[in-house]
Amino acid sequence: MRTMKLTELEERHHRPVERLHKLAEEIYDQLDKGKIPNMKIPLRTKNNIRFVSSKGVWKYGKMMGTRSAKKLRGAYMLLRTMYMLDFIKEMIEKNKSSTLREMYYISEAWDMAKFSSQDESNHLAEDLEIVTMCMREDLKLRPEEDGARVMGNLTLRERNRKGEKKKINCRDDVGDSGYGIPYNVEKDKIDLVDVDANFVIAIETGGMFDRLIENGFDEKAKCVLVHLKGQPARSTRRFMKRLNEEMKLPIIVFTDGDPWSFRIYASIAFGAIKTAHISEYLATPTAVYCGITATDILNYDLPTDKLNAQDIRALESELTDPRFKDRFWKDEIETMLRIKKKAEQQALAKYGLDYVTDTYLPEKLSEIGIEV
């Protein structure tokens, strides 16, 4: 069993090296034939995502952009691409990893190929994921931040730095802050062992996550709490997808009531536009929204803030976003635009610290068929 797992891990490392070589060879062949080298990449725009019904997620369509050395800017980016390919290959061979920030600073030694900003290096890392069809984690690139926090009767085994698997219960073996999700949540790092819960509730804000823990909601409602930390990290989305697929737990998303929080839900359920190439790996299409809605603002008479110009533009954009195409979202977005108000999760504290766990969540969960 141990040999099989190591073989799978080695294969996971071999695949990206093979594809990096292929990409470098394609650029070299173009140069060898006297052609201006270029690299084609799907356009990462709202207009170039399509719904894949077989997977229930949104992915990039057929619209392509070309990064060509015909112009100086494109030539510099292709040069940086070659340097990055070599850097990634070296990390894989040495079993090292780099944060995206470290990679940006590494490029300071690349002379003319150094990046002018971290946005530029981050964008290229995403491009390489798309072109090689390998995960960023397989390319040994990781974000500065890890995943979020988990509280609930979930037992897992996590491989430590010595290569040993340690069993952890995400309620009994952790403090008040919960279990911290690492940046790598694949089976070579984490085994999901057992769970005594009926669903997962993913919570946008740390204050509300802590409120639900203090009120004992994970035990009372027999659920697993996950703190999203705002727009969730990829490892958080992947972890929830594994809980959904392997432990058969429904994913419920509880957020603030504003256009940016609506997008948090969309990224969990259908995938984010910038990571549409790996939507089937990160997204949980069956995830259900249980956050603050425009209707809740009216029905629960919640304290609100006025929508600003940026909020209004975001809501208007969501009306044409294919991830918000169903009637529920059209109605809620239009209502929010009409009342020109938004509300935070913690606005529920107007009715007391226990209201969210004693009244609001039981009522909202009951509407989607979950009784607590």
PyMOL commands that set and color helices and strands:
alter all, ss='L'
color gray80, all
select helices_A, chain A and resi 2-32+46-48+72-94+100-109+111-113+118-132+206-214+217-220+234-246+259-269+273-282+294-299+309-318+322-324+327-339+345-351+355-367
alter helices_A, ss='H'
color red, helices_A
select strands_A, chain A and resi 38-42+49-52+57-60+64-68+98-99+141-142+149-151+154-159+165-169+179-180+190-195+199-203+223-227+251-254+288-289+305-306+341-342
alter strands_A, ss='S'
color yellow, strands_A
deselect
rebuild
show_as cartoon
